[in-house]
């Protein structure tokens, strides 16, 4: 699970708060806690690279793959069928869009497996704080 | 409720309501949706009402679920994504609690109906589209145009990307629905084997131990799936919202 270790870390400072003396002392400690938490927050992103490999996140990814593939084919076939009904080009639209649907399905699966960049990942690489691929970047390292 | 594995998904009207020829009946599905919301909201409200600096057990469960979703959203959509936290957290809690409620015997599983999961998925995709166009205007369409693709291939690539995008609500809803449906049917079928074998005398009773083990194991697996599907739904919501916040360049 991706949660527990992150939780453990942020829960840690709270556990260390003994019954304090003055209110200002408490305020100071709360501020310290805030800054300590702010420092800790970027850290999980580095961990995220290897987190999804095992455990339930990996299982979650596995459950994703099949439905990603099938959904794109269904959408392709559906669009093709709909287009044919509108335009009266009976088999052509279904055939073409079904094939494109297959391609989109493969793209979906490779994206879910972290083999291909996400939508618009090139632009986001410069943002720094928002690595869109992190959630499933793990399999790439294998 | 004898041995029909599909019977558990039947919708029955509790309070029939009809407005203008449309059926607005309050069904068992609606009742369990209300129960889900009440349970999730009530749990979060009651456990956090004391606001202890040192949390009690239940308060820390609430805080853990908050931290879990907040961390997930921050990781995949960045700090800008935190404005969508209420949406993602509500979706996560709703799906999780609905899945877990469904694990009680004789209870109805809301998420085993595709219309419910599809509505949730359309809510997500609708938010992505509305926010994307509102924030970036037609620049949002750059999402479908990957950079560095030769001009000749561009129409094909854009078509593939559009179908890939359109398949998102489908895969989001079908995944959740199919997992819950298949899991509950499998459980029911194996549990049915126990009674069927049990009526066959001594040999049957001895044989019934096998499906009993299977049912126990599957129940455990179903609890895992119930959590995982809520997790997958929430993390994909985060990733799709990320596209709305940062579409391409």
Contacts between the chains, C-beta under 8 A, distances in Angstrom:
chain1	res1	chain2	res2	distance
A	2	B	68	7.7
A	2	B	71	7.5
A	2	B	72	7.1
A	3	B	64	6.9
A	3	B	67	7.3
A	3	B	68	4.2
A	3	B	71	7.1
A	6	B	67	6.7
A	6	B	68	7.7
A	6	B	71	5.0
A	7	B	64	5.2
A	7	B	67	5.1
A	7	B	68	6.7
A	10	B	67	5.9
A	11	B	60	7.2
A	11	B	63	7.7
A	11	B	64	7.9
A	11	B	67	7.9
A	14	B	53	6.9
A	14	B	54	6.9
A	14	B	55	7.3
A	15	B	54	7.3
A	17	B	53	6.0
A	17	B	54	6.9
A	41	B	74	7.0
A	44	B	71	6.3
A	44	B	75	6.4
A	45	B	75	6.1
A	48	B	75	5.8
A	56	B	224	7.1
A	56	B	227	7.5
A	56	B	228	5.8
A	56	B	231	7.2
A	57	B	231	7.9
A	59	B	224	7.7
A	59	B	228	6.1
A	60	B	228	5.0
A	60	B	231	5.7
A	60	B	232	4.7
A	60	B	235	7.4
A	63	B	175	6.7
A	63	B	179	6.9
A	63	B	225	8.0
A	63	B	228	6.6
A	63	B	229	7.5
A	63	B	232	6.3
A	64	B	171	7.8
A	64	B	175	7.0
A	64	B	232	6.2
A	64	B	236	7.6
A	67	B	171	4.6
A	67	B	174	5.6
A	67	B	175	4.1
A	67	B	178	7.1
A	68	B	167	7.3
A	68	B	171	5.1
A	70	B	171	7.5
A	70	B	174	7.3
A	71	B	167	4.1
A	71	B	168	7.6
A	71	B	170	4.0
A	71	B	171	3.4
A	71	B	174	6.1
A	72	B	163	5.9
A	72	B	164	6.0
A	72	B	167	4.0
A	72	B	171	7.6
A	74	B	167	7.3
A	74	B	170	5.9
A	75	B	163	5.6
A	75	B	166	4.9
A	75	B	167	4.4
A	75	B	170	5.7
A	76	B	163	5.3
A	79	B	163	7.0
A	79	B	166	7.4
A	97	B	163	7.5
A	100	B	156	7.5
A	100	B	159	5.3
A	100	B	160	5.7
A	100	B	163	5.8
A	101	B	163	5.6
A	101	B	167	7.9
A	103	B	160	4.9
A	104	B	160	4.8
A	104	B	161	7.6
A	104	B	163	4.0
A	104	B	164	4.2
A	104	B	167	6.4
A	105	B	167	7.5
A	107	B	160	6.0
A	107	B	161	7.8
A	107	B	164	5.4
A	108	B	164	5.5
A	108	B	167	6.3
A	108	B	171	7.3
A	111	B	164	7.8
A	118	B	239	7.3
A	118	B	242	8.0
A	118	B	243	7.6
A	119	B	143	5.3
A	119	B	161	7.5
A	119	B	165	7.7
A	119	B	243	5.1
A	119	B	247	7.3
A	119	B	248	7.3
A	120	B	142	6.9
A	120	B	143	5.7
A	120	B	146	7.6
A	120	B	243	7.0
A	120	B	246	6.8
A	120	B	247	5.5
A	120	B	248	3.3
A	120	B	249	6.5
A	122	B	146	7.8
A	122	B	147	5.4
A	122	B	148	7.8
A	122	B	248	7.6
A	122	B	249	6.5
A	123	B	147	7.7
A	123	B	246	6.9
A	123	B	248	4.9
A	123	B	249	2.6
A	124	B	246	5.0
A	124	B	249	7.8
A	126	B	249	7.9
A	127	B	78	7.0
A	127	B	246	6.4
A	129	B	78	4.8
A	129	B	79	6.3
A	130	B	77	6.6
A	130	B	78	3.2
A	130	B	80	7.5
A	130	B	81	7.7
A	130	B	242	6.7
A	130	B	245	7.7
A	130	B	246	6.0
A	131	B	75	8.0
A	132	B	76	6.5
A	132	B	77	8.0
A	132	B	239	6.6
A	132	B	242	5.1
A	132	B	243	7.8
A	132	B	246	7.4
A	134	B	75	5.9
A	134	B	76	6.7
A	135	B	75	6.8
A	135	B	76	4.9
A	135	B	235	5.8
A	135	B	238	7.5
A	135	B	239	6.1
